[in-house]
Amino acid sequence: MGVPINPMPEYVVVQAEEPSTKTASGLYLPDSSKEKPKTAKVVAAGTAVGDIKVGDRVIYKNEYEATTVKVATQEYTLVYHKNIIATVTR
């Protein structure tokens, strides 16, 4: 099944990565103390986004300018391509 959202040419559709529930020292974090993730996996990309492609992990800025929508049971975020500041390599 593909992504049910087709972004406009200058937008990217991402799915946020889940924040860690455990600190490096082994303490578990309650949901209220978790930071909103700013890294996400690209699941769809518009035609004018340059080098960003499906499957990339990206870091984006200003989450308040991104739009989050829920389709069926999945949550997607639409990010303007100029708000993506880096790709993450493993």
N, C-alpha and C positions, 0 to 999 in steps of 0.2 A: 504494500500500500504506500502510495506517495504522500507527499505533504499536501494538505488541502488548501494551501494558501499560495497564490502566485503573486510575488511582490512586484511593485512598480520598478522600472529600470534602475533606480538609484537606491533601492532598499535591499536589505538582507533579512531573511527569517532565521532566527536562532532559537535554540532551546537551552535554557540556563542549566549549568551544571549544578548538581546538588552540593551545598556547602558541607564541609566536614562536620560530623557529629562528635568528633573526639579530638582533643588537643594532642600536641606532640608528646606531652607528658602522661597521656592516658586518661585524662578527665573527660567525661561526657558533658556536652553542652546542651542546655535546654533550648527549645525552639526560639524563645524570646531573645536569646543572646547571639543568635547566628546572624552574620552579615549577609546582605543580599549579594548573590554572586554577580560578578562583572565579567566572568568568563563564560563562554557559551560555545556550543557546537553549531555550525552553519548547516541548516537543513534545506535552504533554498536561497538562491541569489538572483537578483535582477540582472539585466543584460549590460548595465553600465557600471558595474562595481569593480572593474579592474581585475586585480590578481586574487580576489577572494572567491573561493569556490566551495561547493558543497563538501562537507566532511572536515573543513578547517576548524580549528579551535581558535577563537578570537577573544580579545579583551576590548571592551567598549567603554566609552566614557558617558557620563551624564545619563544615568538610567532614567531620569525623569523626562527625557525627551524621547525615550523609546516607548513603544506602544505594546502592551501585553494583551493577548486575547486567548480565550479558551475555546477550542474546537473539539467537540466530543469530550474526550477525557484528557486530551493533551493541551498543554499550555505553550504558546509560541510568543516570541517577542520580535517585533519589527524594528530594525535599527537602520537609521540613515547611514549609508556607507562611509561618510566622512567622520562619523562618530566612532568608527572602529580604529583603534590606535595601534593594534599589534596582532600578529598571529602567534600562536603558541606551538612550539615544536616539542616533541617528546624524545 
